[in-house]
Amino acid sequence: MTENIGLAPLNSEGQTHSDPVSKDNILNKQFESVFSKPSPLSYKQLAKSSMSKLGHPPMPTNHLHRSRR
């Protein structure tokens, strides 16, 4: 009876990888794509996102730059 130790070969970009360094790189790339911190949204992006979720067209943001009289 043979005991299997380690991680099975992984497929990436149509190729099967069995060496430890390639498998490590594939798993790191996957981990980073899932757990990396997103960059903060600007006010303009946040306004567009919030309004679209509510079913409203995006709010114009050019009025934010006018000075008050």
N, C-alpha and C positions, 0 to 999 in steps of 0.2 A: 504494500500500500504506500502510495506517495502522498506526502503532506504538501499542500499548497500554501506558500507563505508569500505575502506581498499583495500588490495590486495587479489586477488583470490588465492586459493591454488596453489602451485607450484609442479611440478614433478621433481624429481631428483633421478637418479640411480634406476629407476623403482618404486619409492615410492612417494605418494602424501603427501605433507607437508602443514599444515594449521596453525601451531603455528608461532607467529611472529619471534621468535629467529631463527627457522629453515629457514624461508623464507629470513630473513636478511642474514644468512650465505650463502644461495644459491645465492642470488643476489650479495653479495660481492665477492664470488668466480668467478662468471661470469664477473663482472666488472674488477677484477684483471687480468683475463686471456686476456682481450681485451686491457686494458690500461696500463699495467705494462711496464716499460722501459726495452727494450732488452739490454743485455750486449753488449758492443762495440765489433766489429769484430777485430780479429787479422789481421795483414798484410797478413798472409798466407790464412786465410778464405776469406778476401776481394779479393785477387788475384784469387782464385779458383772461387768465385761467379761471378766476372766480366768476366772472360774468358769463363765460361760456358754459360753466357748470350749471348756472342758474337759468340757462336758456336765453340769455340776453346777448345782444351784439356787444362787442368790446367797447368799453367806455373811452371816449377820446381823452388823451392825457395831455394834450397841448395846453389846456387851460391851467395846468399846474404851474406853468412857467410865467404866467402873467403876474405883474405886480399888483397889489391891492391899492385902491385909491381911497 
